[in-house]
Amino acid sequence: MIKVIIGTKGTGKTKRLIELVNSAVDTDKGQVVCLEYGDGLKYDISSRVRLINTKDYGISGFDSFCGFIKGIFAGNYDISSMFVDGALKITGNDLDKLGCVLEDIDKVAGEATVTVLVSADASAAPESVKKYII
């Protein structure tokens, strides 16, 4: 299942993400993974979360982002929650392409919940993204 939290800068998305990640660690039975662009969350989330800095792996663009996430799921059957902070920083600012990637990831996520933060105006999102907004 894909969930998108969308809003412009300063609307509290990252604070909400931190709360969701730390809550998932306490309640989920599987592994919790968090991807981010940079290392700004390392002191805010539990050390039991697998925190991945996408800059360390040279992830940029939609194809590498989607492939990276698919690889994480392929190598870890027990992921229950995945969180992505700053999706457009990682991939680029194309909301239409993001919608296609979200659909692709939804197919491989299985029972896991993937929560993606998007820094953009919700009214500018295409239907392919809006259908995942919570």
C-alpha positions as a Markdown table, in Angstrom:
| # | Residue | x | y | z |
|---|---|---|---|---|
| 1 | Met | 0.0 | 0.0 | 0.0 |
| 2 | Ile | 1.3 | 3.4 | -0.9 |
| 3 | Lys | 0.5 | 6.6 | 1.1 |
| 4 | Val | 1.6 | 10.1 | 0.1 |
| 5 | Ile | 1.9 | 13.0 | 2.4 |
| 6 | Ile | 2.1 | 16.1 | 0.3 |
| 7 | Gly | 2.4 | 19.8 | 1.1 |
| 8 | Thr | 4.5 | 22.8 | 0.6 |
| 9 | Lys | 7.6 | 23.5 | 2.6 |
| 10 | Gly | 6.9 | 24.3 | 6.2 |
| 11 | Thr | 3.7 | 22.4 | 6.5 |
| 12 | Gly | 5.0 | 19.8 | 9.0 |
| 13 | Lys | 5.5 | 16.8 | 6.7 |
| 14 | Thr | 8.9 | 15.8 | 8.2 |
| 15 | Lys | 7.6 | 16.1 | 11.8 |
| 16 | Arg | 4.7 | 13.9 | 10.9 |
| 17 | Leu | 7.1 | 11.4 | 9.2 |
| 18 | Ile | 9.3 | 11.2 | 12.3 |
| 19 | Glu | 6.2 | 10.4 | 14.4 |
| 20 | Leu | 5.1 | 7.7 | 11.9 |
| 21 | Val | 8.5 | 6.1 | 11.7 |
| 22 | Asn | 9.0 | 5.9 | 15.5 |
| 23 | Ser | 5.5 | 4.6 | 16.0 |
| 24 | Ala | 6.0 | 1.9 | 13.3 |
| 25 | Val | 9.1 | 0.7 | 15.1 |
| 26 | Asp | 7.1 | 0.2 | 18.3 |
| 27 | Thr | 4.0 | -1.5 | 16.6 |
| 28 | Asp | 5.2 | -3.2 | 13.4 |
| 29 | Lys | 6.2 | -6.8 | 13.5 |
| 30 | Gly | 8.5 | -6.5 | 10.5 |
| 31 | Gln | 11.5 | -4.3 | 9.6 |
| 32 | Val | 11.1 | -0.5 | 9.2 |
| 33 | Val | 13.1 | 1.2 | 6.5 |
| 34 | Cys | 13.5 | 4.9 | 5.9 |
| 35 | Leu | 15.1 | 6.5 | 2.8 |
| 36 | Glu | 16.1 | 10.1 | 2.8 |
| 37 | Tyr | 18.1 | 12.6 | 0.7 |
| 38 | Gly | 20.9 | 13.5 | 3.1 |
| 39 | Asp | 21.3 | 12.6 | 6.7 |
| 40 | Gly | 19.0 | 15.0 | 8.5 |
| 41 | Leu | 16.9 | 12.4 | 10.3 |
| 42 | Lys | 19.6 | 10.3 | 11.9 |
| 43 | Tyr | 19.1 | 11.9 | 15.3 |
| 44 | Asp | 15.3 | 12.1 | 15.2 |
| 45 | Ile | 14.3 | 8.5 | 14.5 |
| 46 | Ser | 14.9 | 5.3 | 16.4 |
| 47 | Ser | 18.2 | 3.5 | 15.9 |
| 48 | Arg | 16.2 | 0.3 | 15.1 |
| 49 | Val | 15.1 | 1.8 | 11.8 |
| 50 | Arg | 17.2 | 1.0 | 8.7 |
| 51 | Leu | 18.0 | 4.6 | 7.7 |
| 52 | Ile | 19.3 | 4.9 | 4.1 |
| 53 | Asn | 20.9 | 8.1 | 2.7 |
| 54 | Thr | 20.2 | 7.9 | -1.0 |
| 55 | Lys | 23.1 | 10.3 | -1.7 |
| 56 | Asp | 25.5 | 7.6 | -0.4 |
| 57 | Tyr | 24.3 | 5.2 | -3.2 |
| 58 | Gly | 24.1 | 7.8 | -6.0 |
| 59 | Ile | 20.4 | 7.5 | -6.4 |
| 60 | Ser | 19.0 | 10.2 | -8.7 |
| 61 | Gly | 16.2 | 10.1 | -11.1 |
| 62 | Phe | 13.1 | 8.0 | -11.3 |
| 63 | Asp | 14.6 | 4.8 | -12.8 |
| 64 | Ser | 17.4 | 4.4 | -10.2 |
| 65 | Phe | 15.0 | 5.4 | -7.4 |
| 66 | Cys | 12.4 | 2.8 | -8.4 |
| 67 | Gly | 15.1 | 0.1 | -9.0 |
| 68 | Phe | 16.7 | 0.8 | -5.6 |
| 69 | Ile | 13.3 | 0.4 | -3.8 |
| 70 | Lys | 12.6 | -2.8 | -5.7 |
| 71 | Gly | 16.0 | -4.1 | -4.7 |
| 72 | Ile | 15.4 | -3.4 | -1.1 |
| 73 | Phe | 12.1 | -5.3 | -1.2 |
| 74 | Ala | 13.8 | -8.1 | -3.1 |
| 75 | Gly | 16.5 | -8.5 | -0.5 |
| 76 | Asn | 14.3 | -8.1 | 2.6 |
| 77 | Tyr | 11.1 | -10.2 | 2.7 |
| 78 | Asp | 10.2 | -8.9 | 6.2 |
| 79 | Ile | 9.8 | -5.2 | 5.6 |
| 80 | Ser | 6.5 | -4.0 | 7.0 |
| 81 | Ser | 6.9 | -0.3 | 6.6 |
| 82 | Met | 9.0 | 1.9 | 4.3 |
| 83 | Phe | 9.2 | 5.7 | 4.5 |
| 84 | Val | 10.7 | 8.0 | 1.9 |
| 85 | Asp | 11.5 | 11.6 | 2.9 |
| 86 | Gly | 11.9 | 14.1 | 0.1 |
| 87 | Ala | 10.9 | 12.0 | -2.9 |
| 88 | Leu | 11.2 | 14.8 | -5.4 |
| 89 | Lys | 14.7 | 15.7 | -4.1 |
| 90 | Ile | 15.8 | 12.2 | -4.9 |
| 91 | Thr | 14.0 | 11.8 | -8.2 |
| 92 | Gly | 13.5 | 15.3 | -9.7 |
| 93 | Asn | 10.5 | 17.6 | -9.8 |
| 94 | Asp | 8.2 | 15.7 | -12.2 |
| 95 | Leu | 4.9 | 14.8 | -10.4 |
| 96 | Asp | 3.6 | 12.9 | -13.5 |
| 97 | Lys | 6.6 | 10.5 | -13.5 |
| 98 | Leu | 6.3 | 10.2 | -9.7 |
| 99 | Gly | 2.8 | 8.9 | -10.1 |
| 100 | Cys | 4.1 | 6.2 | -12.5 |
| 101 | Val | 6.8 | 5.2 | -10.0 |
| 102 | Leu | 4.3 | 5.0 | -7.2 |
| 103 | Glu | 2.2 | 2.6 | -9.2 |
| 104 | Asp | 5.2 | 0.5 | -10.0 |
| 105 | Ile | 6.3 | 0.4 | -6.3 |
| 106 | Asp | 2.8 | -0.5 | -5.2 |
| 107 | Lys | 3.1 | -3.7 | -7.3 |
| 108 | Val | 6.2 | -4.9 | -5.5 |
| 109 | Ala | 5.4 | -3.6 | -1.9 |
| 110 | Gly | 3.1 | -6.6 | -1.1 |
| 111 | Glu | 1.8 | -6.3 | 2.4 |
| 112 | Ala | 4.2 | -3.4 | 3.3 |
| 113 | Thr | 3.1 | 0.1 | 3.7 |
| 114 | Val | 5.2 | 2.7 | 1.8 |
| 115 | Thr | 4.8 | 6.3 | 2.9 |
| 116 | Val | 6.2 | 8.9 | 0.6 |
| 117 | Leu | 6.7 | 12.6 | 1.5 |
| 118 | Val | 6.3 | 15.0 | -1.5 |
| 119 | Ser | 7.1 | 18.7 | -1.1 |
| 120 | Ala | 4.7 | 20.2 | -3.6 |
| 121 | Asp | 1.3 | 21.8 | -3.7 |
| 122 | Ala | -1.4 | 19.1 | -3.5 |
| 123 | Ser | -3.5 | 20.9 | -6.1 |
| 124 | Ala | -0.7 | 20.5 | -8.7 |
| 125 | Ala | -0.6 | 16.8 | -8.2 |
| 126 | Pro | -1.9 | 14.6 | -11.1 |
| 127 | Glu | -4.5 | 11.9 | -10.4 |
| 128 | Ser | -1.8 | 9.2 | -10.4 |
| 129 | Val | -0.4 | 10.9 | -7.3 |
| 130 | Lys | -3.7 | 12.1 | -5.7 |
| 131 | Lys | -5.1 | 8.6 | -5.4 |
| 132 | Tyr | -2.4 | 7.9 | -2.8 |
| 133 | Ile | -2.7 | 11.1 | -0.8 |
| 134 | Ile | -3.8 | 10.5 | 2.8 |
